[in-house]
Amino acid sequence: MARILITSALPYINGIKHLGNLVGSQLPADLYARYMRARGHEVMFICATDEHGTPAEIAAAKAGQPVAEYCAEMHNVQAELARGFGLSFDHFGRSSSPRNHALTQHFAERLGDAGLIEPVSEKQVYSHGDGRFLPDRYIEGTCPNCGYERARGDQCENCTKQLTPLELIDPRSAISGATDLEVRETRHLHLRQSKLRDTLDDWIDSQQGWPVLTTSIAKKWLHDGDGLQDRGITRDLDWGVPVQFEGAPWQGMEGKVFYVWFDAPIEYIAATAEWADSEGLDEAAWRRWWRTDEGADDVRYVQFMGKDNVPFHTLSFPATLIGSGEPWKMVDYIKSFNYLNYDGGQFSTSLGRGVFMDQALDILPGDYWRWWLLSHAPENSDAEFTWENFQASVNKDLADVLGNLVSRVTKFCRSKFGEVVPEGGANGPREAQLVENLATRLRAYERHMEAMEVRKSAAELRALWVLGNEYLQEAAPWSTFKTDPDQAAAQIRLSLNLIRLYAVVSQPFIPAASARIMADLGCEDWSWPKDIATSLQVLAPGHAFTVPEVLFAKISDERRAEWEEQFAGGR
């Protein structure tokens, strides 16, 4: 049994996330966590809401709420939506927690003692219209690199180029839209990442098998232009982790807070401590996941994120951990994703374009979305959501292949043998071939899941479902029953066990549907099918079951057209 630590990039607190956000981090992380648990490994799956920085302040101001109140409310909303999509976090924390405040200040103190933080006088934009300094994310303008008109003052979300507010063309306040901006001098703390450049370069080179997308982005930030730059880690904001605290070595930092991208990744550690607190456990319970001197040396740590988050997780957060001089667990593998686009354009939280998590669950249960998103995950390139493709995938994969098999087998059994697993005779050559084919496909499915190849895993899972349908068509128990009821009973006995096998191996992708199948089968044996022949005998003759309701309903052309029109504009 392995110990596996899994973290998903933290969703911003500034509103409900869209499907592109979901498939870029949390959903594939959940897929991997569920699979590893199913294989018997000890898993710690951590996520949290990212509650500091300008997005939180702007969203709270628009909602007319104090920022702390807004964040508490939105955390509950996001947690409830996560449950709706079946995200199986061991803990869903908050970056505004006391744990994260204390840990962030601890890391800052350690980095300061190591000479890796220094105060820097810098020029920052002051907005006369807003009467305040504007941190980089409070400023929008046109990206000088790609021309995107809503680039932020720290990074363009379109081309991912790191920016400064002074580089933006036609800059304006993201709060008020004011353009009467002035550059003034102020002082901030900078993390001297450049001093760790060679160390980080060597560390990245030592990582085996990282996705090309991950390493290429990291190397680009390390080597392009002037290479890895020192980065400001404080901002002129009211909401965040205070820079001034007992033992803080910096003067003149009153009223400033740590930059959200400094404290947000630290929340991975803090959220694990929050988990221990919530379970009534001691400090050793969370430290065994994060401190290599306290047991974390045998942990495999995997991170999931969209490509725009890669630079901070391959460079800035590792610089924090390494620079602290303490034995913190470093990431072993970073699974990064490209973007999911929406029907010819981009998903956008700021523009309200695309389907958002709450809207999706209002339309259909979470498993419909899980299946489409994971089977079309933007791994090697950007992907695109279209309603036509969504309809086809739901109808052909979930309804016609898996749902149809479950319905036909259980209903036929009820009509001929009652709602119990029939006895029947012995299996024959056709069944032996099915077992062999299932074993081949299952091993391929396992290899892809362990390698975090999401789309390939989905394709193999569907292929497993298809094998069952092909067997049912060839065996044709409805015809066999007319001449040899015992043989038909054996075919149905095997088919019912096959449905149970499908529920077990499909659970990482469609957990709610799998749970429904198991409940209707009256089975609590979720053991992974290590030996196919043995797994196809779990439900013994005489075992009672209930014919399930429709597992997956087909999407009609009329409903698809309604949704296309409903979501043609913004939120």
C-alpha positions in Angstrom: 0.0 0.0 0.0 1.4 3.4 -1.0 0.8 6.7 0.6 -0.4 9.3 -2.0 -0.8 13.0 -1.3 -3.0 14.8 -3.9 -3.6 18.5 -4.2 -5.8 20.4 -6.7 -5.1 24.0 -7.6 -7.2 26.2 -5.3 -10.3 27.7 -6.9 -10.6 31.5 -6.4 -13.3 32.5 -4.0 -14.6 35.2 -6.4 -17.8 33.4 -7.6 -18.9 30.1 -8.9 -16.4 28.3 -11.2 -17.1 27.2 -14.8 -16.6 23.7 -16.3 -13.2 24.7 -17.7 -12.0 25.4 -14.1 -13.4 22.1 -12.9 -11.8 19.9 -15.6 -8.5 21.8 -15.3 -7.7 20.7 -11.7 -10.3 19.4 -9.2 -12.1 16.8 -11.4 -9.0 14.9 -12.7 -7.5 15.1 -9.2 -10.7 13.5 -7.8 -10.5 10.8 -10.6 -7.0 9.9 -9.5 -7.8 10.0 -5.8 -10.8 7.7 -6.2 -8.8 5.3 -8.3 -5.9 5.1 -5.9 -8.3 4.6 -2.9 -10.1 1.8 -4.9 -6.7 0.1 -5.4 -6.2 0.1 -1.6 -3.7 2.9 -1.2 -3.8 5.5 1.6 -4.8 8.8 0.0 -4.9 12.4 1.3 -6.8 14.5 -1.2 -6.6 18.2 -0.3 -8.1 21.4 -1.8 -9.4 24.8 -0.5 -10.8 28.1 -1.5 -8.2 30.7 -2.4 -9.6 33.6 -0.4 -7.0 36.4 -0.4 -6.0 39.0 -2.9 -7.7 41.3 -5.3 -10.3 38.9 -6.7 -11.8 38.4 -3.3 -11.9 42.2 -2.6 -13.4 43.0 -5.9 -16.1 40.3 -5.8 -17.0 41.3 -2.2 -17.3 44.9 -3.2 -19.6 44.0 -6.1 -21.7 41.9 -3.8 -21.9 44.7 -1.3 -20.6 42.5 1.5 -17.6 42.7 3.9 -14.9 40.6 2.4 -14.7 38.1 5.3 -18.5 37.5 5.2 -18.4 37.1 1.4 -15.6 34.6 1.6 -17.3 32.5 4.2 -20.5 32.4 2.2 -18.8 31.6 -1.1 -16.7 28.8 0.6 -19.9 27.1 1.6 -21.3 27.5 -1.9 -18.2 26.1 -3.6 -18.1 23.2 -1.1 -21.7 22.3 -1.8 -21.1 22.4 -5.6 -18.0 20.2 -5.1 -20.3 17.6 -3.4 -22.7 17.9 -6.3 -19.9 16.8 -8.6 -18.8 14.0 -6.3 -15.4 15.6 -5.5 -14.1 13.4 -2.7 -11.8 15.8 -0.8 -10.4 14.6 2.5 -10.6 18.2 3.4 -11.8 21.3 1.6 -10.1 24.2 3.5 -9.8 27.9 3.4 -6.7 30.0 2.8 -7.9 32.6 5.2 -7.7 30.0 8.1 -5.6 30.7 11.2 -3.5 27.7 10.2 -2.6 29.3 6.9 -1.9 32.7 8.5 0.5 31.1 10.9 2.3 28.9 8.3 2.6 31.7 5.8 4.2 33.9 8.4 6.5 31.0 9.5 7.7 30.6 5.9 8.3 34.3 5.5 10.3 34.4 8.7 12.4 31.4 7.6 13.0 32.9 4.2 13.9 36.2 5.7 16.4 34.6 8.0 18.0 32.9 5.0 18.4 36.2 3.2 15.9 35.3 0.5 13.5 38.2 1.3 14.4 41.8 0.9 12.5 45.1 1.0 12.5 46.8 -2.4 11.4 50.3 -3.4 9.3 50.0 -6.5 6.9 52.0 -8.6 3.3 51.1 -8.3 0.1 52.4 -9.9 -2.0 54.8 -7.8 -5.6 55.4 -8.9 -6.9 58.9 -8.2 -10.4 57.7 -9.0 -10.2 55.0 -6.4 -8.0 56.9 -3.9 -5.7 53.9 -3.4 -2.7 52.0 -4.8 -3.8 49.3 -7.2 -2.1 46.0 -6.9 -1.4 44.3 -10.2 -4.7 42.3 -10.4 -6.7 45.5 -9.9 -5.4 46.8 -13.2 -6.5 45.6 -16.6 -5.4 46.5 -20.0 -4.3 45.2 -23.4 -1.5 42.6 -23.3 1.6 43.8 -25.2 2.4 40.2 -26.2 -0.9 38.9 -27.7 -3.3 41.9 -27.8 -5.8 40.3 -25.4 -7.8 43.3 -24.1 -8.6 42.0 -20.6 -5.1 41.1 -19.4 -4.3 41.6 -15.8 -1.4 43.5 -14.3 0.4 40.3 -13.2 -0.3 37.9 -16.0 -2.3 37.6 -19.3 -4.7 34.7 -18.9 -4.8 34.4 -22.7 -1.1 33.8 -23.4 0.1 33.2 -19.8 2.8 35.8 -20.2 4.0 37.3 -16.9 3.4 41.0 -16.9 3.8 44.1 -14.8 1.0 46.8 -14.7 3.4 49.2 -16.4 3.6 47.0 -19.4 -0.1 47.0 -20.1 -1.4 49.1 -23.0 -4.3 51.5 -22.1 -4.4 50.4 -18.4 -7.5 51.0 -16.3 -8.7 50.2 -12.8 -10.5 46.9 -12.5 -12.5 48.3 -9.7 -14.0 51.5 -11.2 -12.6 51.6 -14.7 -10.8 54.8 -13.9 -7.9 55.7 -16.2 -6.5 58.6 -14.2 -3.6 56.4 -13.0 -0.3 57.6 -11.6 2.9 55.8 -10.9 4.1 56.3 -7.3 6.9 54.8 -5.2 6.2 52.3 -2.5 8.1 49.5 -0.7 7.4 45.8 -0.9 9.0 42.5 0.0 10.5 40.5 -2.8 11.3 36.8 -2.8 14.8 36.4 -4.2 13.9 33.6 -6.5 16.9 34.4 -8.7 19.2 33.1 -6.0 17.6 29.7 -6.3 17.6 29.5 -10.1 20.2 26.8 -10.5 18.8 24.8 -7.6 15.3 24.9 -9.1 16.7 24.1 -12.6 18.5 21.0 -11.2 15.4 20.0 -9.2 13.2 20.1 -12.3 15.8 18.2 -14.3 15.7 15.5 -11.6 12.0 14.9 -12.0 11.3 11.9 -14.2 8.3 11.7 -16.5 6.7 15.0 -16.0 4.3 16.0 -18.8 5.9 18.0 -21.5 3.4 20.9 -20.9 4.6 21.2 -17.3 8.4 21.1 -17.9 8.2 23.3 -21.0 6.4 26.1 -19.1 8.8 25.8 -16.1 11.9 25.9 -18.3 10.5 28.9 -20.3 10.2 30.9 -17.1 13.7 29.8 -16.0 15.6 30.6 -19.2 13.7 33.0 -21.5 14.7 36.6 -21.5 16.5 37.5 -18.3 15.5 34.2 -16.6 13.8 33.7 -13.3 13.1 37.1 -11.6 12.7 38.0 -8.0 9.0 38.5 -7.3 7.1 40.8 -5.0 5.3 38.8 -2.2 3.4 41.7 -0.6 0.5 43.9 -1.6 -1.2 47.1 -0.4 -4.5 45.4 0.7 -6.6 45.2 3.8 -7.5 41.5 3.4 -4.9 38.8 3.7 -2.1 37.5 5.9 -0.5 40.4 7.7 3.2 41.1 6.9 3.7 42.6 10.4 3.6 39.9 13.1 5.5 39.0 16.2 9.1 38.4 15.3 8.7 39.9 11.8 12.1 41.3 10.8 10.8 44.0 8.4 10.0 47.5 9.3 7.7 49.9 7.4 5.4 47.1 6.2 2.4 48.2 8.3 -0.9 47.7 6.5 0.5 45.3 3.9 -0.4 41.7 3.4 1.4 38.8 1.7 0.6 38.4 -2.0 -2.0 35.8 -2.6 0.4 33.7 -4.8 2.7 33.4 -1.8 0.2 32.2 0.7 -2.2 30.2 -1.6 0.1 27.1 -2.2 1.1 27.1 1.5 -2.6 26.4 2.1 -2.0 22.9 0.8 0.0 22.2 4.0 -2.3 24.3 6.2 -5.5 22.6 4.9 -3.9 19.2 5.8 -3.4 20.7 9.3 -7.1 21.9 9.2 -8.1 18.3 8.4 -6.2 17.0 11.4 -7.9 19.6 13.6 -11.3 18.7 12.3 -10.7 15.0 13.0 -9.4 15.8 16.5 -5.9 14.5 15.6 -2.5 15.7 16.8 0.2 17.5 14.9 1.9 14.3 13.9 -1.2 13.3 11.8 -0.7 16.0 9.2 3.1 16.4 9.5 3.5 12.8 8.4 2.2 13.9 5.0 4.5 17.0 4.7 7.6 16.6 6.8 10.2 14.2 5.4 11.8 14.0 8.8 8.4 12.8 10.3 7.3 10.2 7.8 6.6 12.0 4.5 9.7 10.6 2.9 7.6 7.6 1.6 4.8 9.8 0.3 4.1 10.3 -3.4 2.9 13.9 -3.9 0.9 14.7 -7.0 -0.5 18.1 -8.0 -3.2 18.9 -10.5 -3.6 22.3 -12.2 -4.3 24.3 -15.3 -1.3 25.4 -17.3 -1.6 29.0 -16.1 -0.8 27.8 -12.6 2.3 25.8 -13.6 4.9 28.6 -13.1 4.0 29.2 -9.5 4.0 25.4 -8.6 7.2 24.6 -10.4 9.1 27.7 -9.3 7.7 30.0 -6.7 6.2 27.4 -4.3 9.3 25.1 -4.6 11.4 28.2 -3.9 9.5 28.8 -0.7 9.9 25.2 0.5 13.5 24.9 -0.5 14.4 28.3 0.7 13.0 27.7 4.2 15.8 25.2 4.8 13.3 22.8 6.4 12.5 19.2 5.3 9.2 19.8 3.5 7.8 17.3 1.1 8.4 18.4 -2.5 6.0 17.5 -5.4 6.8 14.3 -7.3 4.5 14.8 -10.3 2.6 17.8 -11.7 -0.3 16.9 -14.0 -1.1 20.1 -15.9 -3.9 20.7 -18.4 -4.6 23.0 -21.3 -7.8 25.0 -21.6 -11.3 23.9 -22.2 -13.0 26.3 -24.6 -16.7 26.9 -24.9 -18.5 26.6 -28.2 -16.2 28.6 -30.4 -14.9 30.9 -27.7 -13.4 30.9 -24.2 -14.9 30.1 -20.9 -14.5 33.2 -18.8 -15.4 33.8 -15.2 -15.0 37.6 -15.6 -17.3 37.7 -18.7 -19.7 35.0 -17.5 -19.2 33.0 -20.7 -19.9 29.3 -20.6 -21.6 26.8 -18.3 -20.9 27.3 -14.7 -21.0 24.5 -12.0 -24.3 25.5 -10.5 -26.0 25.8 -13.9 -24.7 22.4 -14.9 -26.1 20.7 -11.8 -29.4 22.4 -12.4 -29.6 20.7 -15.8 -28.3 17.2 -15.1 -26.6 15.2 -12.3 -22.9 15.5 -11.8 -22.0 12.1 -13.4 -23.2 13.3 -16.9 -20.7 16.2 -16.7 -17.9 14.1 -15.1 -18.0 11.6 -17.9 -17.9 14.2 -20.7 -15.3 16.4 -19.1 -12.9 13.6 -18.2 -13.3 11.8 -21.5 -12.6 15.1 -23.3 -10.0 16.4 -20.9 -7.6 19.0 -22.4 -4.4 17.1 -21.8 -2.3 17.5 -24.9 -4.0 20.5 -26.4 -7.0 22.8 -25.8 -10.4 21.1 -26.0 -13.8 22.5 -26.8 -17.2 22.0 -25.3 -20.1 21.9 -27.7 -23.6 20.9 -26.9 -23.8 18.6 -29.9 -20.7 16.7 -28.7 -22.0 16.6 -25.2 -25.3 15.2 -26.3 -23.6 12.5 -28.5 -21.3 11.4 -25.7 -24.1 11.1 -23.1 -26.4 9.3 -25.5 -23.9 6.9 -27.1 -21.6 6.2 -24.1 -23.6 6.5 -20.9 -27.2 5.7 -22.2 -26.6 3.3 -25.1 -23.6 1.4 -23.8 -23.6 1.3 -20.0 -27.2 2.2 -19.2 -28.6 -0.1 -21.9 -26.7 -3.1 -20.6 -27.8 -2.6 -17.0 -31.4 -2.2 -18.1 -31.6 -5.1 -20.5 -30.0 -7.6 -18.2 -31.9 -6.7 -15.0 -35.3 -6.5 -16.7 -34.8 -9.8 -18.6 -33.8 -11.5 -15.4 -36.8 -10.2 -13.6 -39.1 -11.4 -16.4 -37.7 -14.9 -16.6 -36.1 -15.7 -13.2 -37.3 -13.1 -10.8 -35.3 -10.4 -9.0 -32.6 -12.9 -7.9 -29.4 -14.1 -9.5 -30.3 -17.4 -11.3 -28.4 -20.6 -10.9 -28.0 -21.9 -14.4 -25.3 -24.2 -15.8 -21.6 -23.9 -16.4 -20.0 -21.2 -18.5 -18.6 -22.1 -22.0 -16.0 -20.9 -24.5 -17.8 -17.7 -25.2 -17.6 -16.7 -21.5 -14.0 -17.8 -21.3 -13.2 -15.5 -24.2 -15.0 -12.6 -22.5 -13.0 -13.1 -19.3 -9.8 -13.0 -21.4 -10.9 -9.8 -23.2 -12.0 -8.1 -20.0 -8.6 -8.9 -18.4 -6.7 -7.4 -21.3 -8.8 -4.2 -21.3 -8.8 -3.9 -17.5 -5.0 -4.0 -17.4 -4.8 -1.3 -20.0 -7.3 0.8 -18.1 -5.2 0.4 -14.9 -2.0 1.4 -16.7 -3.5 4.6 -18.1 -5.1 5.5 -14.7 -1.8 5.0 -12.9 -0.1 7.2 -15.5 -2.8 9.8 -15.1 -3.7 9.6 -18.8 -7.3 10.7 -18.4 -8.7 10.5 -21.9 -7.0 7.1 -22.6 -8.4 5.8 -19.3 -11.9 6.9 -20.4 -11.5 5.2 -23.7 -10.5 2.0 -22.1 -13.4 2.1 -19.6 -15.9 2.6 -22.5 -14.2 -0.3 -24.3 -14.8 -2.5 -21.2 -18.5 -1.5 -21.3 -18.7 -2.4 -25.0 -17.3 -5.9 -24.3 -20.4 -6.5 -22.2 -22.8 -5.3 -24.8 -21.1 -7.4 -27.5 -21.3 -10.5 -25.3 -25.0 -9.9 -24.6 -25.7 -9.5 -28.3 -23.8 -12.7 -29.2 -25.1 -14.8 -26.3 -28.7 -13.5 -26.8 -30.1 -15.1 -23.6 -33.7 -14.1 -24.8 -33.2 -16.5 -27.6 -31.3 -19.1 -25.7 -34.1 -19.2 -23.0 -36.5 -20.7 -25.6 -34.4 -23.9 -26.0 -32.0 -24.0 -23.0 -33.2 -22.1 -19.9 -30.2 -23.3 -17.8 -27.7 -21.8 -20.3 -29.7 -18.6 -20.4 -29.7 -18.5 -16.6 -25.9 -18.9 -16.6 -25.5 -16.1 -19.2 -27.6 -13.7 -17.0 -25.8 -14.8 -13.9 -22.5 -13.8 -15.5 -24.0 -10.6 -16.9 -25.3 -9.5 -13.5 -21.8 -10.0 -12.1 -20.4 -8.1 -15.0 -22.6 -5.1 -14.1 -21.2 -5.2 -10.6 -17.7 -5.3 -12.0 -18.5 -2.3 -14.1 -19.8 -0.4 -11.1 -16.5 -1.0 -9.3 -14.2 0.0 -12.1 -16.4 2.9 -13.3 -16.6 4.5 -9.8 -13.7 6.9 -10.3 -15.4 8.4 -13.3 -19.1 8.1 -12.4 -19.3 7.6 -8.6 -23.0 8.4 -8.1 -24.1 6.0 -10.9 -21.8 3.3 -9.6 -23.2 3.7 -6.1 -26.8 3.4 -7.5 -25.9 0.2 -9.4 -24.3 -1.4 -6.3 -27.3 -0.4 -4.1 -29.8 -1.9 -6.6 -27.7 -5.0 -6.8 -27.7 -5.2 -3.0 -23.9 -5.5 -3.0 -21.4 -3.9 -0.7 -18.3 -5.6 -2.1 -16.3 -2.9 -3.8 -13.2 -5.0 -4.1 -11.1 -4.3 -7.2 -11.3 -7.1 -9.8 -7.8 -8.5 -9.6 -8.9 -11.8 -11.1 -11.8 -11.4 -13.6 -13.1 -14.9 -13.4 -13.4 -14.7 -9.6 -14.9 -11.2 -9.8 -17.7 -12.6 -12.0 -18.8 -14.9 -9.2 -19.3 -12.3 -6.4 -23.1 -12.3 -6.8 -24.0 -15.9 -5.9 -27.2 -17.7 -7.2 -30.2 -16.7 -5.1 -28.8 -13.2 -4.3 -31.6 -10.7 -4.5 -31.5 -7.4 -6.5 -33.8 -4.6 -7.6 -34.2 -3.5 -11.2 -32.8 0.0 -11.3 -34.5 3.1 -12.6 -33.1 4.6 -15.8 -29.4 5.0 -15.1 -28.7 7.7 -17.7 -31.5 9.5 -19.7 -30.9 10.4 -23.3 -30.7 14.1 -24.3 -33.2 14.9 -26.9 -32.5 17.3 -29.8 -35.1 19.7 -28.3 -33.4 19.9 -25.0 -30.0 20.3 -26.6 -31.4 23.2 -28.7 -32.9 24.8 -25.5 -29.6 24.7 -23.7 -27.7 26.0 -26.7 -30.0 29.1 -26.7 -30.0 29.4 -22.9 -26.2 29.6 -22.7 -25.5 31.5 -25.9 -24.8 34.6 -23.9 -23.2 35.3 -20.4 -24.5 34.5 -17.0 
